């Protein structure tokens, strides 16, 4: 940030604060619709499975390729966007997401769906870490929990909106339509975001903020020469705290995406629900994801002085207990199951682990850090899709094992994050 004016956050002009909200909210609105082209396979998976006679393993493979494609994209998009333009990268990801959703819609077998779906994950990842980097340019650590919490509400809302829209379109017009028409909105909003947002305060003639929190100030003091080329990767991958946080994110995604992958199929096949009833019950899971993040961010920033670890530990504890209950409650008990899904979604949404990565890295490495953290998350998420599909294709479809394994992942994550001081 050499050569750019910097002021204490409290001394920044009113125009700065208007722009920080403009950047945050425009990205939030854009992201609210992004899942219409990323996770839209989940609510319609029962329809695809029934139409094409796919096994649990083939469903798992399709999900795994999307998640691994996204993780692979995370490895590169954050750093490339830092070098070539954050909002430009988001726009490219939006357009290509729409294109490859259309390609996927013409699939007639597991493989002809899985390959373009994996590419969809890769290009869609261009929309995440560059956007997170933009937020970090405008929001210092002392206020970042609130900003990321607001974004978390919109990402949870994105899951909720996708569940309703894609599920409705799939049920009414067929699963192929769910890949074709809702994703068109993503390109339109990507164009709008490109014109509304700016990468950094300097782009509109405004001063940068001075980071006064030690956790983020230390990495921001690193010499610019060390951050050239692959420098941010070297810095982050040699940081034990960042590595532990990344694996905690991975274990978190085993549950977050494990639930959204398998819960619809669980209640559809084991609970005997229709696709419409399945969507109504399971939509409470993303509703929970939407409710909790602002509360977590507020508590973290205002009551815990930007400490993130306590909220991650609370999230792990509540979600582990909830997962054990889901494993033990029969899927025919729809009312109790729906309540548990809501509690599970809320408890998972309390975890500010994505904010932890930015805090540890500082704003100059925030895109790379967000991408690396998310790459770990999606590597684990894709692995759960494969492993649990093998388990479910065993005789008797032992569903309780799946949910108890997820509970174990939350306990393990709690033990790991307890050693990360952030």
C-alpha positions as CSV (number, residue, x, y, z in Angstrom):
1,X,0.0,0.0,0.0
2,X,3.0,2.3,-0.4
3,X,2.2,5.6,-2.0
4,X,-1.4,5.5,-0.9
5,X,-2.7,7.8,1.7
6,X,-3.8,6.2,4.9
7,X,-5.8,7.5,7.9
8,X,-7.0,6.0,11.2
9,X,-10.4,4.4,10.6
10,X,-12.2,7.0,12.9
11,X,-10.8,9.8,10.7
12,X,-11.9,8.5,7.3
13,X,-14.3,10.9,5.4
14,X,-18.0,10.3,5.1
15,X,-17.6,9.3,1.4
16,X,-15.4,6.4,2.5
17,X,-18.1,5.0,4.7
18,X,-20.7,5.4,1.9
19,X,-18.4,3.5,-0.5
20,X,-17.6,0.7,2.0
21,X,-21.4,0.0,2.4
22,X,-21.9,0.2,-1.4
23,X,-19.2,-2.3,-2.0
24,X,-20.4,-4.7,0.7
25,X,-24.1,-4.5,-0.1
26,X,-23.6,-4.7,-3.9
27,X,-21.5,-7.9,-3.5
28,X,-24.1,-9.3,-1.0
29,X,-26.9,-8.8,-3.4
30,X,-24.9,-10.3,-6.3
31,X,-24.0,-13.3,-4.1
32,X,-27.6,-13.8,-3.0
33,X,-28.3,-15.2,-6.5
34,X,-25.0,-16.9,-7.1
35,X,-26.1,-20.3,-5.8
36,X,-28.7,-20.5,-8.5
37,X,-25.8,-21.7,-10.6
38,X,-23.6,-23.5,-8.1
39,X,-25.5,-25.7,-5.6
40,X,-28.7,-26.0,-7.7
41,X,-28.0,-29.7,-8.2
42,X,-28.8,-30.5,-4.5
43,X,-32.6,-29.9,-4.3
44,X,-33.2,-31.5,-7.7
45,X,-30.8,-34.4,-7.1
46,X,-33.7,-36.8,-6.3
47,X,-35.3,-35.9,-9.7
48,X,-32.0,-36.5,-11.6
49,X,-31.3,-39.7,-9.7
50,X,-34.8,-41.0,-10.6
51,X,-34.8,-39.9,-14.2
52,X,-31.3,-41.2,-15.1
53,X,-31.3,-44.2,-12.6
54,X,-28.1,-43.0,-10.9
55,X,-26.6,-44.7,-7.8
56,X,-25.7,-42.9,-4.6
57,X,-22.1,-43.2,-5.7
58,X,-22.8,-41.5,-9.0
59,X,-24.7,-38.7,-7.2
60,X,-21.7,-38.4,-4.9
61,X,-19.3,-38.2,-7.8
62,X,-21.3,-35.4,-9.4
63,X,-21.2,-33.4,-6.2
64,X,-17.6,-34.2,-5.6
65,X,-16.5,-32.8,-9.0
66,X,-18.4,-29.6,-8.4
67,X,-16.8,-29.1,-4.9
68,X,-13.3,-30.1,-6.0
69,X,-13.7,-27.9,-9.1
70,X,-14.6,-25.0,-6.8
71,X,-11.6,-25.8,-4.5
72,X,-9.2,-25.9,-7.5
73,X,-10.5,-22.5,-8.6
74,X,-10.0,-21.2,-5.1
75,X,-6.3,-22.0,-5.3
76,X,-5.8,-19.6,-8.2
77,X,-8.6,-17.1,-8.5
78,X,-7.8,-15.1,-5.4
79,X,-4.2,-14.5,-6.3
80,X,-4.9,-13.8,-10.0
81,X,-7.7,-11.4,-9.0
82,X,-5.3,-9.5,-6.7
83,X,-2.9,-9.1,-9.6
84,X,-5.4,-8.4,-12.5
85,X,-8.5,-6.9,-10.9
86,X,-11.0,-8.1,-8.3
87,X,-14.3,-7.0,-9.8
88,X,-13.2,-8.0,-13.3
89,X,-12.6,-11.6,-12.0
90,X,-16.0,-11.6,-10.3
91,X,-17.7,-10.6,-13.6
92,X,-15.9,-13.4,-15.5
93,X,-16.9,-16.0,-13.0
94,X,-20.5,-14.9,-13.2
95,X,-20.7,-15.1,-17.0
96,X,-19.0,-18.5,-17.2
97,X,-21.1,-19.9,-14.4
98,X,-24.2,-19.3,-16.5
99,X,-22.6,-20.8,-19.6
100,X,-21.5,-24.1,-18.0
101,X,-24.9,-24.5,-16.2
102,X,-26.4,-24.6,-19.7
103,X,-23.8,-27.1,-20.8
104,X,-24.6,-29.3,-17.8
105,X,-28.4,-29.2,-18.5
106,X,-27.8,-31.3,-21.7
107,X,-26.2,-34.2,-19.8
108,X,-27.8,-37.7,-20.1
109,X,-25.5,-39.7,-17.9
110,X,-23.5,-39.3,-14.7
111,X,-20.3,-38.5,-16.5
112,X,-21.8,-36.1,-19.0
113,X,-23.3,-34.1,-16.0
114,X,-20.3,-34.5,-13.7
115,X,-17.6,-33.1,-16.1
116,X,-19.3,-29.8,-17.0
117,X,-20.5,-29.5,-13.4
118,X,-16.9,-29.7,-12.2
119,X,-15.9,-26.9,-14.6
120,X,-18.9,-24.9,-13.3
121,X,-17.4,-25.2,-9.8
122,X,-14.0,-24.0,-11.1
123,X,-15.3,-20.9,-12.8
124,X,-17.8,-20.1,-10.1
125,X,-15.0,-19.9,-7.6
126,X,-13.9,-16.7,-9.4
127,X,-16.7,-14.9,-7.6
128,X,-15.8,-15.7,-4.0
129,X,-12.2,-14.9,-2.9
130,X,-12.0,-11.7,-5.1
131,X,-15.1,-10.4,-3.5
132,X,-13.8,-11.2,0.0
133,X,-10.6,-9.4,-0.9
134,X,-12.7,-6.4,-1.9
135,X,-14.5,-6.3,1.5
136,X,-11.2,-6.5,3.4
137,X,-9.9,-3.5,1.5
138,X,-12.7,-1.4,2.9
139,X,-13.3,-3.0,6.4
140,X,-10.6,-3.2,9.1
141,X,-10.4,-6.2,11.5
142,X,-12.3,-4.3,14.2
143,X,-15.4,-4.0,12.0
144,X,-14.8,-7.0,9.7
145,X,-16.8,-9.5,11.7
146,X,-20.0,-7.4,11.2
147,X,-19.3,-7.1,7.5
148,X,-18.6,-10.8,7.0
149,X,-21.6,-11.6,9.2
150,X,-23.8,-9.5,6.9
151,X,-22.3,-11.3,3.9
152,X,-23.0,-14.6,5.7
153,X,-26.7,-13.8,5.9
154,X,-26.8,-13.2,2.2
155,X,-24.8,-16.5,1.5
156,X,-27.3,-18.3,3.7
157,X,-30.1,-16.5,1.9
158,X,-28.5,-17.6,-1.3
159,X,-28.9,-21.2,-0.2
160,X,-32.5,-20.6,0.8
161,X,-33.3,-18.8,-2.4
162,X,-31.7,-21.4,-4.5
163,X,-33.5,-24.2,-2.6
164,X,-36.9,-22.6,-3.3
165,X,-36.3,-21.4,-6.9
166,X,-34.3,-24.4,-8.2
167,X,-36.6,-26.8,-6.4
168,X,-39.7,-25.2,-7.7
169,X,-38.4,-24.9,-11.3
170,X,-37.2,-28.5,-11.2
171,X,-40.5,-29.8,-9.8
172,X,-42.7,-27.8,-12.2
173,X,-40.6,-27.8,-15.4
174,X,-38.1,-30.6,-15.0
175,X,-34.6,-30.7,-13.6
176,X,-33.0,-29.5,-16.9
177,X,-34.8,-26.2,-16.6
178,X,-33.3,-25.6,-13.2
179,X,-29.9,-25.6,-14.8
180,X,-30.9,-23.2,-17.7
181,X,-33.1,-20.4,-16.6
182,X,-32.4,-19.3,-13.0
183,X,-28.6,-19.0,-13.7
184,X,-29.3,-16.3,-16.3
185,X,-29.8,-13.9,-13.4
186,X,-26.2,-14.4,-12.3
187,X,-24.7,-12.8,-15.5
188,X,-27.0,-9.8,-15.2
189,X,-26.1,-9.1,-11.6
190,X,-22.4,-9.7,-12.3
191,X,-22.5,-6.9,-14.9
192,X,-24.3,-4.6,-12.4
193,X,-21.8,-5.4,-9.7
194,X,-18.9,-4.6,-12.0
195,X,-20.2,-1.1,-12.5
196,X,-21.3,-0.5,-8.9
197,X,-18.2,-1.6,-6.9
198,X,-14.5,-0.6,-6.8
199,X,-11.6,-2.8,-5.8
200,X,-10.0,-0.3,-3.4
201,X,-10.5,3.1,-1.8
202,X,-7.7,4.5,-4.0
203,X,-9.7,3.7,-7.1
204,X,-12.2,6.5,-6.2
205,X,-9.6,8.9,-4.7
206,X,-10.2,8.0,-1.1
207,X,-7.6,7.2,1.6
208,X,-7.0,3.7,2.9
209,X,-7.6,2.8,6.6
210,X,-4.7,2.2,9.0
211,X,-5.0,-1.3,10.5
212,X,-4.5,-0.8,14.2
213,X,-5.3,-4.4,15.3
214,X,-2.1,-6.4,15.9
215,X,-3.4,-9.7,14.4
216,X,-3.9,-8.1,11.0
217,X,-1.3,-5.3,11.3
218,X,1.6,-7.8,11.5
219,X,1.0,-9.5,8.2
220,X,0.3,-6.1,6.5
221,X,3.7,-4.9,7.6
222,X,5.4,-7.6,5.5
223,X,7.8,-6.2,2.9
224,X,6.1,-5.9,-0.5
225,X,9.0,-7.8,-2.1
226,X,8.0,-10.9,-0.2
227,X,4.5,-10.7,-1.6
228,X,5.4,-10.7,-5.3
229,X,4.5,-13.6,-7.5
230,X,3.9,-16.7,-5.3
231,X,5.0,-14.9,-2.2
232,X,1.5,-14.9,-0.5
233,X,1.3,-18.6,-0.9
234,X,4.7,-19.1,0.8
235,X,3.7,-16.8,3.6
236,X,0.4,-18.4,4.3
237,X,1.4,-22.1,3.8
238,X,4.2,-21.6,6.3
239,X,1.9,-20.1,8.9
240,X,0.8,-22.8,11.4
241,X,-2.2,-20.8,12.6
242,X,-3.5,-20.4,9.0
243,X,-3.0,-24.1,8.3
244,X,-4.9,-25.1,11.3
245,X,-7.7,-22.7,10.5
246,X,-7.8,-24.1,6.9
247,X,-8.3,-27.7,8.2
248,X,-11.0,-26.5,10.6
249,X,-12.7,-25.0,7.6
250,X,-12.4,-28.3,5.8
251,X,-14.0,-30.2,8.7
252,X,-16.7,-27.6,8.9
253,X,-17.5,-28.1,5.2
254,X,-17.8,-31.9,5.8
255,X,-20.9,-31.0,7.8
256,X,-22.2,-27.9,6.0
257,X,-22.1,-29.5,2.5
258,X,-22.6,-33.0,3.8
259,X,-26.0,-32.0,5.2
260,X,-27.0,-30.1,2.0
261,X,-25.9,-33.0,-0.2
262,X,-27.6,-35.8,1.6
263,X,-30.5,-34.4,3.7
264,X,-32.8,-34.0,0.7
265,X,-32.2,-37.6,-0.4
266,X,-32.5,-38.8,3.2
267,X,-36.0,-37.4,3.7
268,X,-37.1,-38.2,0.1
269,X,-36.1,-41.9,0.2
270,X,-36.2,-42.8,3.9
271,X,-39.0,-40.4,5.0
272,X,-41.2,-41.1,2.1
273,X,-41.8,-37.5,1.3
274,X,-42.6,-36.0,-2.1
275,X,-40.1,-33.7,-3.7
276,X,-42.2,-30.7,-2.8
277,X,-42.5,-31.8,0.9
278,X,-38.8,-32.6,1.0
279,X,-37.9,-29.1,-0.2
280,X,-40.2,-27.5,2.4
281,X,-38.7,-29.5,5.3
282,X,-35.0,-29.2,4.3
283,X,-35.2,-25.5,3.4
284,X,-35.0,-24.9,7.2
285,X,-31.3,-25.9,7.0
286,X,-30.2,-22.9,4.8
287,X,-32.7,-20.7,6.7
288,X,-30.5,-21.4,9.7
289,X,-27.4,-20.6,7.7
290,X,-28.9,-17.2,7.0
291,X,-30.0,-16.3,10.5
292,X,-26.8,-16.8,12.5
293,X,-23.8,-15.0,10.8
294,X,-24.7,-11.3,11.7
295,X,-25.3,-12.4,15.3
296,X,-21.9,-14.1,15.3
297,X,-20.2,-11.1,13.8
298,X,-21.7,-8.7,16.2
299,X,-20.8,-10.7,19.3
300,X,-17.3,-11.3,17.9
301,X,-16.6,-7.6,17.1
302,X,-18.5,-5.8,19.9
303,X,-18.5,-8.2,22.9
304,X,-15.3,-10.3,22.3
305,X,-13.1,-7.5,20.8
306,X,-12.8,-9.3,17.4
307,X,-11.9,-12.7,19.0
308,X,-13.2,-15.3,16.6
309,X,-12.2,-18.6,18.3
310,X,-15.0,-18.6,21.0
311,X,-17.7,-18.4,18.3
312,X,-16.2,-21.3,16.4
313,X,-16.1,-23.4,19.5
314,X,-19.8,-22.6,20.3
315,X,-20.7,-23.5,16.7
316,X,-18.9,-26.8,17.0
317,X,-20.5,-27.8,20.3
318,X,-24.1,-27.1,19.4
319,X,-23.9,-28.6,15.9
320,X,-22.3,-31.8,17.2
321,X,-25.1,-32.4,19.6
322,X,-27.7,-31.6,16.9
323,X,-26.1,-34.0,14.5
324,X,-26.3,-36.8,17.0
325,X,-30.0,-36.1,17.5
326,X,-30.6,-36.1,13.7
327,X,-28.9,-39.5,13.6
328,X,-31.3,-40.9,16.3
329,X,-34.6,-39.3,15.2
330,X,-36.5,-41.4,12.6
331,X,-36.9,-39.5,9.3
332,X,-40.6,-40.1,9.5
333,X,-40.8,-37.6,12.4
334,X,-40.9,-34.7,10.1
335,X,-41.6,-32.0,12.6
336,X,-38.7,-32.8,14.9
337,X,-36.4,-33.4,12.0
338,X,-37.2,-30.0,10.6
339,X,-36.6,-28.4,14.0
340,X,-33.2,-30.1,14.2
341,X,-32.3,-28.9,10.7
342,X,-33.1,-25.3,11.7
343,X,-30.9,-25.6,14.8
344,X,-28.2,-27.3,12.9
345,X,-28.2,-24.5,10.3
346,X,-28.1,-21.8,12.9
347,X,-25.2,-23.5,14.8
348,X,-23.2,-23.9,11.7
349,X,-23.8,-20.3,10.7
350,X,-22.3,-19.1,14.0
351,X,-18.8,-20.0,12.9
352,X,-16.8,-17.0,11.6
353,X,-14.0,-19.2,10.2
354,X,-13.9,-17.4,6.9
355,X,-13.2,-14.1,8.8
356,X,-10.3,-15.8,10.6
357,X,-8.4,-16.3,7.4
358,X,-8.6,-12.6,6.5
359,X,-7.6,-11.6,10.0
360,X,-4.5,-13.8,9.9
361,X,-3.5,-12.7,6.4
362,X,-4.3,-9.0,6.4
363,X,-5.8,-7.2,3.5
364,X,-2.9,-7.5,1.0
365,X,-3.1,-11.3,1.1
366,X,-6.8,-11.6,1.8
367,X,-7.8,-12.9,-1.7
368,X,-5.1,-15.6,-1.6
369,X,-5.9,-16.4,2.0
370,X,-9.7,-16.7,1.3
371,X,-9.0,-18.9,-1.7
372,X,-6.6,-21.2,0.2
373,X,-9.0,-21.5,3.1
374,X,-11.9,-22.2,0.8
375,X,-9.9,-24.7,-1.2
376,X,-9.3,-26.8,1.9
377,X,-13.0,-26.5,2.6
378,X,-14.0,-27.8,-0.8
379,X,-11.4,-30.5,-0.8
380,X,-13.0,-31.9,2.4
381,X,-16.5,-31.3,1.1
382,X,-15.8,-33.3,-2.1
383,X,-14.3,-36.1,-0.1
384,X,-17.3,-36.4,2.1
385,X,-19.5,-36.7,-1.0
386,X,-17.5,-39.7,-2.2
387,X,-17.0,-41.4,1.2
388,X,-20.6,-41.1,2.3
389,X,-21.8,-42.3,-1.0
390,X,-19.8,-45.4,-0.6
391,X,-21.3,-45.8,2.9
392,X,-24.8,-45.3,1.6
393,X,-24.4,-47.8,-1.2
394,X,-23.6,-50.5,1.4
395,X,-26.4,-52.9,2.3
396,X,-29.1,-51.2,4.4
397,X,-28.1,-47.6,3.6
398,X,-26.8,-46.9,7.2
399,X,-27.8,-43.2,7.4
400,X,-27.1,-42.8,11.2
401,X,-23.4,-43.5,10.5
402,X,-23.3,-40.5,8.1
403,X,-24.7,-38.1,10.6
404,X,-22.7,-39.4,13.5
405,X,-19.5,-39.1,11.4
406,X,-20.4,-35.5,10.8
407,X,-20.8,-35.0,14.6
408,X,-17.3,-36.4,15.0
409,X,-15.9,-33.9,12.5
410,X,-17.3,-31.1,14.6
411,X,-15.7,-32.4,17.8
412,X,-12.4,-32.8,15.9
413,X,-12.7,-29.2,14.6
414,X,-13.3,-27.9,18.1
415,X,-10.1,-29.5,19.3
416,X,-8.1,-28.0,16.5
417,X,-9.5,-24.4,16.7
418,X,-8.8,-24.4,20.4
419,X,-5.1,-24.1,19.6
420,X,-5.5,-21.1,17.2
421,X,-5.2,-17.8,19.0
422,X,-7.3,-15.4,16.9
